[in-house]
Amino acid sequence: MSLDRRDFLKLGAAGIVVGVFPGCATSAGEIVRKNGQRVVIVGGGFGGATAAKYIRMWGEEKIEVVLVERNTQFISCPMSNTVLGGSRTINDLTYNYDTLKKKYGVKLVHGEVTAIDPQKQTVILADGYLSYDRLIVAPGVDFMFDQIEGLNARVAGESLPHAWKAGAQTVMLKKQIESMRDGGVFALSIPKAPYRCPPGPYERACQVAFYLKNNKPKSKVLILDANPDITSKKGLFTAAWKELYPGMVEYRANAAVMKVDVAGRIVKTEFEDVKADVLNIIPPMKAGMVANMAGLVGAESRWCAVDFLSYESKLQKNIHVIGDSVLAALPKSGHMATSHAKVCAAAIIELMQGRQPDANPSIANTCYSMVSNNEAMHVAHVYRFNAEKKEMIAAEGGGVSAARSEIEGTVANYWLKNVLADVLL
Amino acid sequence: MNKLRFQTFTIAFITGLTLSSAPVQAAGDNHSRNLAASCAACHGTDGHSVAGTPVLAGMDKKLFVTQMKDFKSGARTGTVMNNHAKGYSDEEFEKMADFFAAQKR
């Protein structure tokens, strides 16, 4: 299908298209006519949006950037657990792409990618195609619903929200918690690592406990963790559960959910059946679907192997992968995705100008976890390129907070404002 | 206090002038920019913080380097800054400081 007149006007009004359609509205042609060197980016989350901005900014606007994103709004997944606790609404975390378009000249195409042709160097959408010199794939994660019997995307969207991508499911889960009886059980299932946002599930347990303590104090939060132990900030989380929510949070290790009875709200682990009032299954994760379209996922892995100097795929030339889909001993976080994006953006600019990428990249990551409405703690590391291993290795001196605090709760909010501005403004 | 602020301003101003009249950066110099980009998530793009963290853009070089060294040694304790500062060499602090000192406040 080609773009119809209404879509044409819509795109034109958004300032994306100037004289792009050469009078032919019937053939599925190039969606935005290519002008010189072009990078197409698929996925406008923390990684993709940052790459778009930084290629324009650092490349002195000489490289054309087309950002393909199916959603018209940007909703921050970082801090979205606080929507469940009640200290934020989803609207507080909802942004748009206007500044990327107007200030940086990024060309936004809202649509769904149906295929990628690495030989012809094209990205195919329902309306036509986009050709590229280099492609950045930043699809985040997709969920392996088939690993849990009884669960699928439809069930998650209609009644058992994972809420592991912020948006409608976050709001649905919040409503389910609000309509739970006092004395009910909120069960949270955590998949085996690696998954997006290592401390996120434990933070979620805190946020739900915060809401329940203030509104339904006889209720319980039950954590069913597929991992053998708490995967992030263990001492800090166990202290928070014990001191802030005594008797309310129960943790079970090695409790992978294998099957779910949706109507009965019962989950089956290897050892037991657990009945819950609100059931929040976070399914196992893999690289986003778009990564599979381009043949970027290795046979032995759910993720995409890259060269850490440029984030170029080890399997496909001229295609780069950033963010959660990358195979690395690095946490899958929004902040980390922005760090990948900057190294990738800098490398692409150098490569397009006939130079070599920075041979000694370093990146940083800070993850705050809000354990109540005002207290937080962090984990922070610098990662440096190790030329021998060709990997990013954590530098000495990284680590976690000595204790949770209100100061860190305040700084966490500073972090959110600055990181979102760095990505979108 | 006023005098100190004036001096800081003067130093930043002169540094800014010197760099802005320098020739176009060679490719290799992008390493300082790339290093400094790691600060942006908490301190804003090019050090232009939009929330409560310190604005690094236009910061006096000596002030930046001294504070980073103090975070690294533990002479000064912060929340996350000790974890970050320990990941860099003193030479890298100088490079980051040059980049930030050259940014318009």
Interface residues (C-beta under 8 A of the other chain):
Chain A: Y54 M57 W58 H335 T338 S339 K342 V343 A346 E350 Q353 R355 D358 N360 P361 S362 I363 A364 T366 H378 A380 H381 V382 Y383 R384 A395 E396 G397 G398 G399 S401 S405 I407 E408 T410 V411 N413 Y414 W415 L416 K417 N418 V419 A421 D422 L425
Chain B: A27 N30 H31 R33 N34 L35 A37 S38 C39 A40 A41 C42 H43 G44 T45 S49 V50 A51 G52 T53 K72 T79 V80 N82 N83 H84 A85 K86 G87 Y88 E92
